[in-house]
């Protein structure tokens, strides 16, 4: 089982802050492909990956990051400083 966390507009568009899924995904990119197939809301949120960042077990990662041993994946928009 993998815990997913959603933040900011990702959470708002999906209508949930978190969910737990069973997955065969090897990487974050594979997970995103699985999520796109869930429903229209997930497909919309993950359609343009330029507006999404990911963290695996609270560490910012690229979409090619392995999910081997991961407990949690979080998705959120890019952060801006100021």
QUICOR-V972557 format. One record per residue. N is the residue number from 1. RES is the residue in one letter. SS is DSSP state (alpha for helix, beta for strand, coil for the rest). OMEGA is omega in whole degrees, -180 to 180 (* if undefined). Layout:
n=N res=RES ss=SS omega=OMEGA
n=N res=RES ss=SS omega=OMEGA
This chain:
n=1 res=X ss=coil omega=-179
n=2 res=X ss=beta omega=176
n=3 res=X ss=beta omega=176
n=4 res=X ss=beta omega=178
n=5 res=X ss=beta omega=-179
n=6 res=X ss=beta omega=-177
n=7 res=X ss=coil omega=175
n=8 res=X ss=coil omega=-175
n=9 res=X ss=alpha omega=177
n=10 res=X ss=alpha omega=178
n=11 res=X ss=alpha omega=-178
n=12 res=X ss=alpha omega=-178
n=13 res=X ss=alpha omega=178
n=14 res=X ss=alpha omega=179
n=15 res=X ss=coil omega=178
n=16 res=X ss=coil omega=178
n=17 res=X ss=coil omega=-178
n=18 res=X ss=beta omega=172
n=19 res=X ss=beta omega=178
n=20 res=X ss=beta omega=-178
n=21 res=X ss=beta omega=170
n=22 res=X ss=coil omega=-176
n=23 res=X ss=coil omega=174
n=24 res=X ss=coil omega=-174
n=25 res=X ss=coil omega=178
n=26 res=X ss=coil omega=-178
n=27 res=X ss=beta omega=176
n=28 res=X ss=alpha omega=179
n=29 res=X ss=alpha omega=177
n=30 res=X ss=alpha omega=178
n=31 res=X ss=alpha omega=179
n=32 res=X ss=alpha omega=177
n=33 res=X ss=alpha omega=178
n=34 res=X ss=alpha omega=-179
n=35 res=X ss=alpha omega=178
n=36 res=X ss=alpha omega=-177
n=37 res=X ss=coil omega=-177
n=38 res=X ss=coil omega=-179
n=39 res=X ss=coil omega=-178
n=40 res=X ss=alpha omega=-179
n=41 res=X ss=alpha omega=178
n=42 res=X ss=alpha omega=179
n=43 res=X ss=alpha omega=-180
n=44 res=X ss=alpha omega=-177
n=45 res=X ss=alpha omega=-175
n=46 res=X ss=coil omega=179
n=47 res=X ss=coil omega=-178
n=48 res=X ss=coil omega=-176
n=49 res=X ss=alpha omega=175
n=50 res=X ss=alpha omega=-179
n=51 res=X ss=alpha omega=-177
n=52 res=X ss=coil omega=171
n=53 res=X ss=beta omega=-179
n=54 res=X ss=beta omega=173
n=55 res=X ss=beta omega=176
n=56 res=X ss=beta omega=-177
n=57 res=X ss=coil omega=174
n=58 res=X ss=coil omega=175
n=59 res=X ss=beta omega=180
n=60 res=X ss=beta omega=-176
n=61 res=X ss=beta omega=172
n=62 res=X ss=coil omega=-178
n=63 res=X ss=coil omega=178
n=64 res=X ss=coil omega=-178
n=65 res=X ss=coil omega=179
n=66 res=X ss=beta omega=174
n=67 res=X ss=coil omega=-180
n=68 res=X ss=coil omega=180
n=69 res=X ss=coil omega=-178
n=70 res=X ss=coil omega=176
n=71 res=X ss=coil omega=-174
n=72 res=X ss=beta omega=172
n=73 res=X ss=beta omega=179
n=74 res=X ss=beta omega=177
n=75 res=X ss=beta omega=-176
n=76 res=X ss=beta omega=178
n=77 res=X ss=coil omega=177
n=78 res=X ss=coil omega=180
n=79 res=X ss=coil omega=176
n=80 res=X ss=coil omega=-180
n=81 res=X ss=coil omega=178
n=82 res=X ss=coil omega=*
